[in-house]
Amino acid sequence: MAMRMDRKIKSFAVCISNAEAVACLDDVMAGRLFKALFDYASNGTVPKWSDKALTAVFSMFKSQIDKNVEAYHEKCEKNAINARKRYATINVNKSDAAVGNRLPSHTSASRRSKTVAVASESIPSGDNYNSNNKEDIDKNEENIKERNIVNTAENSENIALGDFVGKSNELKNSQTFERVWALYGKPVGNKTQLEQQWSGLSDEEREAILDYVPRYVAARPDPKYRKNFCNFLANRTWETEQITPPTYGKYKRNSDTISKERECTRNDATSLTEELIAKCDAGSEGKD
């Protein structure tokens, strides 16, 4: 997914949870990754590396930058919608203020005429009475029409906003599936059914998978050693198989493995020493 560049972000977050993945890289590769992240956040440039492990770690940070961009654009759109609503409310308030300077709209025509006559200490003529009555009725009708127009516009905007949010969620699910499908690197299975299964997951589960897959791929560079994606989802592999970053080489030796290796080394050294001593003793006896 190409990052939207109509509004550029000023910063991006780096999650500490990704430190384990970065620890798998040497200093040179980490430096290349750091520079590539700034290039992507600034102008959307995606590096083309042949190193799959480095590409996988970059994709982890790339997804976080994309989330920052989407959140920023959603905030801008919400602010624009709120500004339009405030502008419409100000116009309605101005209209109500203008109406408030006149008599209430529910006052009858005869009472309005009498009130005006008392205020002016005169009895209106028939022509003045009819003219004032018609003017007030026309103004009230115009005010009602204005309110109806504003209400209709607000309802249409709310409906459009609801449709936009629904379509936005569908597009977001589709985009995140395409991303995890590309990251996983093993296109086996019915893609349509897998996308439906992906859409049935919660936002938290999808984020956890996107965070886990690059480390899973880095630990199993050969796709044939990865589960089919349908089994990956069904077995909830991101929760049941923990990935531990290696300290050196291709695989990490834990403390139990190191202790066993040391014990075997000591046993081999002891056996070799005893064998040498036995040979020396046999040679001494032959000379005697």
C-alpha positions as CSV (number, residue, x, y, z in Angstrom):
1,M,0.0,0.0,0.0
2,A,1.4,3.4,-1.0
3,M,1.5,5.9,1.8
4,R,-0.6,9.0,1.4
5,M,1.6,12.1,0.9
6,D,-1.1,14.8,0.6
7,R,-0.4,15.7,4.3
8,K,3.1,14.8,5.6
9,I,3.6,13.7,9.2
10,K,6.2,15.5,11.3
11,S,7.3,12.4,13.3
12,F,6.7,8.7,13.7
13,A,6.8,6.3,16.7
14,V,9.2,3.4,17.2
15,C,7.9,0.7,19.5
16,I,10.3,-0.9,22.0
17,S,8.7,-4.3,21.2
18,N,10.6,-4.3,17.9
19,A,13.9,-4.1,19.7
20,E,14.2,-7.9,19.5
21,A,13.9,-7.9,15.8
22,V,16.5,-5.2,15.4
23,A,18.8,-7.1,17.7
24,C,19.0,-9.8,15.0
25,L,20.7,-7.3,12.6
26,D,24.3,-6.3,12.7
27,D,25.3,-2.6,13.0
28,V,25.6,-2.0,9.3
29,M,22.2,-3.5,8.5
30,A,20.6,-1.5,11.4
31,G,22.1,1.7,10.0
32,R,20.6,1.0,6.6
33,L,17.3,0.3,8.2
34,F,17.3,3.5,10.2
35,K,18.0,5.6,7.1
36,A,15.4,3.8,5.1
37,L,12.7,4.5,7.8
38,F,13.3,8.3,7.5
39,D,13.2,8.1,3.7
40,Y,9.9,6.3,3.8
41,A,8.3,8.6,6.4
42,S,9.5,11.7,4.5
43,N,8.6,10.8,0.9
44,G,7.2,7.3,0.9
45,T,10.2,5.6,-0.7
46,V,10.3,1.8,-0.1
47,P,13.8,0.3,-0.3
48,K,14.4,-2.7,-2.6
49,W,16.7,-5.0,-0.8
50,S,17.6,-8.6,-1.6
51,D,18.1,-9.4,2.1
52,K,14.7,-10.9,3.2
53,A,15.4,-10.6,6.9
54,L,16.2,-6.9,6.6
55,T,13.1,-6.3,4.4
56,A,10.9,-8.1,7.0
57,V,12.1,-5.9,9.8
58,F,11.6,-2.8,7.7
59,S,8.0,-3.9,7.0
60,M,7.4,-4.1,10.7
61,F,8.3,-0.4,11.2
62,K,6.6,0.5,7.9
63,S,3.3,-0.8,9.2
64,Q,3.7,1.4,12.3
65,I,4.4,4.5,10.2
66,D,1.4,3.7,8.0
67,K,-0.8,3.6,11.1
68,N,0.6,7.0,12.2
69,V,-0.3,8.4,8.8
70,E,-3.8,7.0,8.8
71,A,-4.4,8.2,12.3
72,Y,-3.2,11.7,11.3
73,H,-5.5,11.8,8.3
74,E,-8.5,10.6,10.2
75,K,-7.9,13.3,12.8
76,C,-7.7,15.9,10.0
77,E,-10.9,14.7,8.5
78,K,-12.7,14.7,11.8
79,N,-11.6,18.2,12.5
80,A,-12.8,19.3,9.1
81,I,-16.2,17.7,9.7
82,N,-16.5,19.4,13.2
83,A,-15.6,22.7,11.6
84,R,-18.4,22.4,9.1
85,K,-20.8,21.5,11.8
86,R,-19.8,24.5,13.9
87,Y,-20.2,26.8,10.9
88,A,-23.7,25.4,10.3
89,T,-24.6,25.9,14.0
90,I,-23.4,29.5,13.9
91,N,-25.6,30.3,10.9
92,V,-28.6,28.7,12.7
93,N,-27.9,30.7,15.8
94,K,-27.8,33.9,13.8
95,S,-31.1,33.1,12.2
96,D,-32.6,32.3,15.6
97,A,-31.2,35.6,17.0
98,A,-32.9,37.5,14.2
99,V,-36.2,35.7,14.9
100,G,-35.8,36.5,18.6
101,N,-36.1,40.2,17.9
102,R,-39.6,39.7,16.7
103,L,-42.7,38.2,18.5
104,P,-42.8,34.4,18.9
105,S,-43.9,32.6,15.8
106,H,-46.8,30.8,17.7
107,T,-48.4,34.2,18.5
108,S,-51.7,34.6,16.7
109,A,-52.1,37.3,14.1
110,S,-54.7,39.3,16.1
111,R,-52.6,39.3,19.2
112,R,-49.5,40.4,17.2
113,S,-51.5,43.3,15.8
114,K,-52.9,44.3,19.2
115,T,-49.5,44.2,20.8
116,V,-48.0,46.4,18.1
117,A,-51.0,48.8,18.5
118,V,-50.5,49.1,22.2
119,A,-46.8,49.6,21.8
120,S,-47.3,52.4,19.4
121,E,-50.4,53.7,21.4
122,S,-52.5,53.6,18.2
123,I,-55.0,51.3,16.6
124,P,-53.7,50.1,13.2
125,S,-55.8,50.7,10.1
126,G,-57.0,47.7,8.0
127,D,-54.3,48.1,5.4
128,N,-51.5,48.2,8.1
129,Y,-53.0,45.3,9.9
130,N,-53.1,43.1,6.8
131,S,-49.6,44.2,5.7
132,N,-48.0,43.5,9.0
133,N,-49.7,40.2,9.4
134,K,-48.6,39.0,5.9
135,E,-45.0,40.1,6.5
136,D,-44.7,38.2,9.8
137,I,-46.2,35.1,8.2
138,D,-43.8,35.2,5.3
139,K,-40.8,35.7,7.6
140,N,-41.8,32.7,9.8
141,E,-42.2,30.5,6.7
142,E,-38.7,31.5,5.5
143,N,-37.3,30.7,8.9
144,I,-38.9,27.3,8.9
145,K,-37.5,26.6,5.5
146,E,-34.0,27.6,6.6
147,R,-34.2,25.2,9.5
148,N,-35.4,22.4,7.4
149,I,-32.5,22.9,4.9
150,V,-30.0,22.9,7.8
151,N,-31.5,19.7,9.3
152,T,-31.5,18.0,5.9
153,A,-27.9,18.9,5.3
154,E,-26.8,17.6,8.7
155,N,-28.7,14.3,8.2
156,S,-27.1,13.8,4.7
157,E,-23.7,14.6,6.2
158,N,-24.2,12.0,9.0
159,I,-25.3,9.3,6.5
160,A,-22.4,10.1,4.2
161,L,-20.0,9.9,7.2
162,G,-21.4,6.5,8.2
163,D,-20.9,5.2,4.7
164,F,-17.4,6.6,4.6
165,V,-16.5,4.9,8.0
166,G,-17.9,1.6,6.8
167,K,-16.1,1.7,3.5
168,S,-12.9,2.9,5.2
169,N,-13.0,-0.1,7.6
170,E,-13.5,-2.6,4.7
171,L,-10.6,-1.0,2.8
172,K,-8.4,-1.0,5.9
173,N,-9.0,-4.8,6.4
174,S,-8.3,-5.5,2.8
175,Q,-5.1,-3.5,2.9
176,T,-3.8,-5.1,6.1
177,F,-4.5,-8.6,4.6
178,E,-2.5,-7.8,1.5
179,R,0.3,-6.6,3.7
180,V,0.4,-9.7,5.9
181,W,0.0,-12.0,2.8
182,A,3.0,-10.4,1.2
183,L,5.0,-10.5,4.4
184,Y,4.3,-14.2,5.1
185,G,5.8,-15.1,1.7
186,K,4.0,-18.4,1.3
187,P,1.0,-17.9,-1.1
188,V,-0.7,-21.3,-0.5
189,G,-4.4,-21.7,0.1
190,N,-7.7,-20.0,-1.0
191,K,-6.9,-16.3,-0.8
192,T,-10.5,-15.2,-0.7
193,Q,-11.4,-17.5,2.2
194,L,-8.3,-16.5,4.0
195,E,-9.2,-12.8,3.6
196,Q,-12.6,-13.5,5.1
197,Q,-11.0,-15.3,8.0
198,W,-8.7,-12.3,8.4
199,S,-11.6,-9.9,8.5
200,G,-13.2,-11.9,11.3
201,L,-10.3,-11.2,13.6
202,S,-10.3,-8.3,16.0
203,D,-8.1,-5.2,15.5
204,E,-5.9,-6.3,18.4
205,E,-5.4,-9.8,16.9
206,R,-4.5,-8.3,13.4
207,E,-2.0,-5.9,15.0
208,A,-0.4,-8.8,17.0
209,I,-0.1,-10.9,13.8
210,L,1.5,-8.0,11.8
211,D,4.0,-7.6,14.6
212,Y,4.7,-11.3,14.8
213,V,5.0,-12.3,11.1
214,P,8.3,-10.5,10.3
215,R,10.0,-12.2,13.2
216,Y,8.5,-15.6,12.3
217,V,9.7,-15.2,8.7
218,A,13.2,-14.1,9.8
219,A,13.4,-17.2,12.0
220,R,12.3,-19.4,9.1
221,P,13.8,-18.0,5.9
222,D,12.9,-21.0,3.8
223,P,9.1,-20.9,3.1
224,K,8.8,-24.7,3.2
225,Y,9.4,-24.6,6.9
226,R,6.6,-22.1,7.5
227,K,3.0,-23.3,8.1
228,N,0.4,-22.7,5.5
229,F,-1.3,-19.4,6.3
230,C,-4.6,-21.1,7.0
231,N,-3.0,-23.4,9.6
232,F,-1.1,-20.3,11.0
233,L,-4.4,-18.6,11.7
234,A,-6.3,-21.7,12.9
235,N,-3.6,-22.7,15.4
236,R,-3.1,-19.1,16.5
237,T,0.7,-19.5,16.0
238,W,1.4,-15.9,16.9
239,E,0.3,-16.8,20.5
240,T,1.5,-20.4,20.8
241,E,5.0,-20.2,19.2
242,Q,7.3,-17.6,20.8
243,I,10.2,-16.4,18.6
244,T,13.5,-15.7,20.5
245,P,16.1,-13.6,18.7
246,P,19.5,-15.3,18.2
247,T,22.5,-14.0,20.0
248,Y,24.9,-15.0,17.1
249,G,24.8,-17.2,14.0
250,K,21.6,-18.5,12.7
251,Y,20.1,-20.0,15.8
252,K,20.3,-19.1,19.5
253,R,21.7,-21.5,22.1
254,N,19.9,-21.3,25.4
255,S,21.4,-21.9,28.8
256,D,20.4,-25.6,28.9
257,T,22.1,-26.2,25.5
258,I,25.3,-24.4,26.6
259,S,25.5,-26.4,29.9
260,K,25.0,-29.7,28.0
261,E,27.8,-28.8,25.5
262,R,30.1,-27.9,28.3
263,E,29.4,-31.2,30.1
264,C,30.1,-33.1,26.9
265,T,33.4,-31.3,26.4
266,R,34.5,-32.1,29.9
267,N,33.6,-35.7,29.5
268,D,35.5,-35.9,26.2
269,A,38.5,-34.3,27.8
270,T,38.4,-36.7,30.7
271,S,38.1,-39.7,28.5
272,L,41.0,-38.5,26.3
273,T,43.2,-37.9,29.3
274,E,42.5,-41.3,30.8
275,E,43.3,-43.0,27.4
276,L,46.6,-41.1,27.1
277,I,47.6,-42.1,30.7
278,A,46.7,-45.8,29.9
279,K,48.9,-45.7,26.8
280,C,51.8,-44.2,28.7
281,D,51.5,-46.8,31.4
282,A,51.4,-49.6,28.8
283,G,54.5,-48.3,27.2
284,S,56.4,-48.1,30.4
285,E,55.6,-51.7,31.3
286,G,56.8,-52.9,27.9
287,K,60.2,-51.2,28.4
288,D,60.6,-52.9,31.8
